[in-house]
Amino acid sequence: MFMGASTKKGYDIASKSRKIVRSLIENKIRHLSPQERSIIERIVHSTADTEYADITKMSGDFVSESIDSIVKGKDILTDINMVKVGINKYFGDIKCYINHENTVELAQKENITRTAAAMKIAMFEGFEGIVVIGNSPTALFEVLNLVEDHEMKVQSVVGVPVGFVGAAESKKALQKSKIPHLVTEGPKGGTPVAVAVVNSLINLKKEF
Amino acid sequence: MFMGASTKKGYDIASKSRKIVRSLIENKIRHLSPQERSIIERIVHSTADTEYADITKMSGDFVSESIDSIVKGKDILTDINMVKVGINKYFGDIKCYINHENTVELAQKENITRTAAAMKIAMFEGFEGIVVIGNSPTALFEVLNLVEDHEMKVQSVVGVPVGFVGAAESKKALQKSKIPHLVTEGPKGGTPVAVAVVNSLINLKKEF
């Protein structure tokens, strides 16, 4: 059903919410494609924060590359388990290596964060697909390095880390790269934003 | 370690972030207890949204009742799995009945949402402890009804559902009740806020 709803009551609430969201932000997103508008509406639905209509930016190839990856059933890689758990109804694999047996050891050895080490583990494991960073700026910087060094096969990046230390900078760096991407400019972002984007991409065929 | 960090690098970032957060909101939360300030700082750290220093409100007994429940190892009940997964290092049980075998059937039978039905299932299963609502206003309304009818044993409620349909109203209703509570007034809230509050409560002894 619509936007994760599994009952009539849930569907009614989601529909009403979507109408309210649309009325609040339609002027801000009028210039975007229907798919891009749908993604941003779902972010605002999930966060109740209309500022996301201003700060969410996508490269022109983000939607097409992401849907291509999803249609092909490639992996989705998340930085933390909260993001993984929120993604619904994907027939491919959703990977998160934060609790992999080698992650902490690698992080300590290289003096990097656990989430950054988890990106390296993903690369060692042959990851290919969409990277979804909902929390960790250092994980996003690591992905940018690994792609630049041609070590990681990334079709698109949902780059919405959150916080006052490095998040804005990591998203600027992603925007400067050639990787198809979605970012939330500035310090804001987080798990619900990341989850909203990916679930919206998975549902895009049904919604249009 | 501090605020979920498991490496030196992660600890350094969390410490730096906490200092920035403190400088941004200290004037707004000066009148609160050290424990209450710590909870709000962690919410702002997790969301990068200083508005939470204005809209987060706790009843005077929220911290003491919540810590009492945690010390006694009582259950923590969440509305959705994303919230459950984000809670770290609790030695008691964290329950979520959204995927329980009877939840969807009960929701359809009573024409309620799945998250509201999950609260009823928790009650049938003998839940006692802290209720954490990170997403669903209908789940929060259900808890208020069940407590009013003396059917559910709730020591405190973290009531931070999000959205434009019912969230603000459900939190107002919680504030009017006698249940020890924390809310975020208005439509904002969500998983990271809920998780920040509970992890802060679990860590409070260590932080002070």
Interface residues (C-beta under 8 A of the other chain):
Chain A: S6 T7 K8 K9 G10 I13 K16 S17 I20 V21 L24 H45 S46 T47 A48 D49 N81 M82 V85 G86 V104 A107 Q108 N111 I112 T113 R114 A116 T138 V162 G163 F164 V165 G166 A167 G186 P187 K188 G189 G190 T191 P192 V195
Chain B: S6 T7 K8 K9 G10 I13 K16 S17 I20 V21 L24 H45 S46 T47 A48 D49 N81 M82 V85 G86 V104 A107 Q108 N111 I112 T113 R114 A116 T138 V162 G163 F164 V165 G166 A167 G186 P187 K188 G189 G190 T191 P192 V195
